[in-house]
Amino acid sequence: MNLKNISPNFPRRQILKTTLTFVTGLTTTSLLSFLITKSIKPAQAIVVQRPNEFELEGKGINIKYSILNGVPELDYKTKNISEHFSGDQIQTLPTDIGTLLTIIISKPPNPNFGGNVVKLSLLLPSINLPIGTRETSVQTEAILTTERTSGTIRTPLFGQLQSYQTIVLTGTARYS
């Protein structure tokens, strides 16, 4: 590389010309190699894909979550419960620590008298899969929240209204 090969519009050209007049003992090539960083090479694009299917399990719970054709779907299974949720039944909240999905698993039989509302909140971490890689293992957590409600009659409730149970989940994140 020499000074003639550097574009006249290159911002460091004038600095290099001035520097060359004051520096002795270095050839033009070695001086330019010293002053011009190797980062001038064009950046390569790194292409990744995000998983659109998750299969998770832990502590007697199986969860399958997917977004296919733009519609979120979640299957929740335990020993006693098998529920399917889709679309607006799944609340999605992007956060700094991942995407928080929330579904309502059960409500009181008569909302007028109140009772317990049970919700599952699932934290999905951000995952990048290299192109050509279809899946990776994943570990995350879910929170089962039981909330006491007073219903429409409005009997006042006192004390803590929500209790939590955390569940460690492991499984597979997949792009399909």
C-alpha positions in Angstrom: 0.0 0.0 0.0 1.3 3.5 -0.7 -0.1 7.0 -0.6 -1.1 7.0 -4.2 -3.6 4.2 -3.6 -5.5 6.1 -0.9 -8.5 8.0 -2.2 -8.1 11.8 -2.2 -11.4 12.0 -0.2 -10.1 9.7 2.5 -10.0 11.8 5.7 -6.6 10.5 6.9 -4.8 11.2 3.5 -3.7 14.8 4.4 -2.6 13.7 7.9 -0.6 10.9 6.3 1.0 13.3 3.8 2.0 15.7 6.5 3.3 12.9 8.8 5.4 11.4 6.0 7.2 14.7 5.6 8.2 14.7 9.3 9.0 11.1 9.8 12.3 9.6 8.7 13.4 6.0 8.8 10.1 4.4 7.9 9.1 3.6 4.3 5.8 4.8 3.0 4.3 1.2 3.2 5.3 0.5 6.8 4.1 3.9 8.0 0.8 3.5 6.2 0.4 0.0 7.6 1.0 1.4 11.1 -1.4 4.3 10.8 -4.3 2.7 8.9 -6.1 0.1 11.0 -7.2 -3.2 9.6 -10.8 -2.4 10.4 -11.2 -0.5 7.1 -12.3 -3.8 5.5 -16.0 -4.0 4.7 -18.1 -5.5 7.5 -19.6 -8.9 6.8 -23.2 -9.4 7.7 -23.9 -12.1 10.2 -27.3 -13.6 9.5 -29.3 -15.2 12.3 -32.8 -16.5 12.8 -35.0 -16.4 15.8 -36.8 -19.6 17.1 -40.5 -19.7 16.5 -41.2 -22.8 18.5 -40.4 -23.7 22.1 -41.0 -27.1 23.9 -40.4 -26.8 27.6 -40.9 -29.0 30.6 -40.3 -29.0 34.3 -42.0 -29.9 37.7 -44.9 -31.8 36.0 -45.6 -29.1 33.5 -45.2 -29.3 29.7 -45.5 -26.2 27.6 -45.4 -25.8 23.8 -45.3 -22.3 22.4 -45.2 -21.3 18.8 -45.7 -18.4 16.4 -46.6 -19.8 13.0 -48.2 -17.6 10.4 -48.1 -14.7 12.8 -50.4 -16.3 15.4 -49.1 -17.2 18.8 -50.3 -20.6 20.2 -49.5 -22.1 23.6 -50.3 -25.6 24.9 -50.2 -26.0 28.7 -50.3 -29.5 30.1 -50.1 -30.9 33.7 -51.3 -34.1 35.2 -54.8 -32.7 35.6 -55.0 -29.9 33.0 -54.7 -29.7 29.2 -55.4 -26.3 27.8 -54.8 -24.6 24.4 -54.4 -20.8 24.1 -54.1 -18.7 21.0 -54.1 -15.1 19.7 -55.3 -12.6 22.3 -55.5 -15.2 25.0 -51.7 -14.9 25.2 -50.5 -11.6 26.6 -47.0 -10.8 25.2 -44.7 -8.2 26.7 -41.2 -7.6 25.4 -38.9 -6.7 28.3 -35.1 -6.2 28.8 -34.8 -9.7 30.2 -36.8 -11.5 27.5 -40.3 -11.8 26.3 -42.9 -12.4 29.0 -45.9 -14.5 28.0 -48.9 -14.6 30.3 -52.0 -16.8 30.1 -54.9 -17.2 32.5 -55.1 -20.9 33.5 -58.2 -20.7 35.7 -60.8 -18.2 37.0 -63.4 -18.4 39.8 -66.6 -20.3 38.7 -68.7 -17.3 39.7 -66.8 -13.9 39.3 -69.5 -12.1 41.3 -68.2 -13.8 44.5 -64.5 -13.7 43.7 -62.1 -16.5 44.2 -58.7 -17.4 42.8 -57.4 -16.4 39.4 -54.3 -18.5 38.4 -52.0 -17.2 35.7 -48.9 -18.6 34.2 -46.1 -16.2 33.1 -43.4 -17.6 30.9 -40.1 -15.8 30.3 -38.7 -16.5 26.8 -35.0 -15.5 26.5 -33.7 -14.0 23.3 -32.0 -16.6 21.1 -30.1 -16.3 17.9 -29.7 -19.4 15.8 -27.1 -19.3 13.0 -28.5 -20.0 9.5 -28.6 -23.7 9.0 -29.0 -24.5 12.7 -32.6 -25.5 13.4 -32.6 -25.8 17.2 -30.9 -25.3 20.5 -31.4 -26.2 24.1 -33.0 -23.6 26.3 -33.5 -23.1 30.1 -35.9 -20.5 31.4 -38.5 -20.0 34.2 -42.2 -19.7 34.6 -44.2 -18.2 37.4 -47.5 -19.5 38.5 -49.4 -16.6 40.2 -52.5 -17.2 42.3 -54.4 -14.0 42.9 -57.3 -13.7 45.3 -60.1 -11.6 44.0 -63.2 -10.1 45.7 -65.5 -10.3 42.6 -68.0 -7.7 41.6 -69.7 -7.7 45.0 -66.6 -5.9 46.3 -66.0 -7.6 49.6 -62.8 -6.1 50.8 -59.8 -8.4 50.9 -56.9 -7.9 53.3 -53.3 -9.0 53.3 -51.3 -10.3 50.4 -53.4 -10.9 47.3 -50.9 -12.7 45.1 -48.7 -15.7 45.8 -46.1 -17.1 43.5 -44.5 -20.4 42.5 -41.5 -20.4 40.3 -40.8 -23.3 37.9 -37.5 -24.0 36.2 -38.1 -25.2 32.6 -35.8 -26.8 30.1 -36.3 -27.9 26.6 -35.7 -26.9 23.0 -36.1 -23.7 21.0 -36.6 -24.4 17.3 -36.9 -22.5 14.1 -39.2 -24.1 11.5 
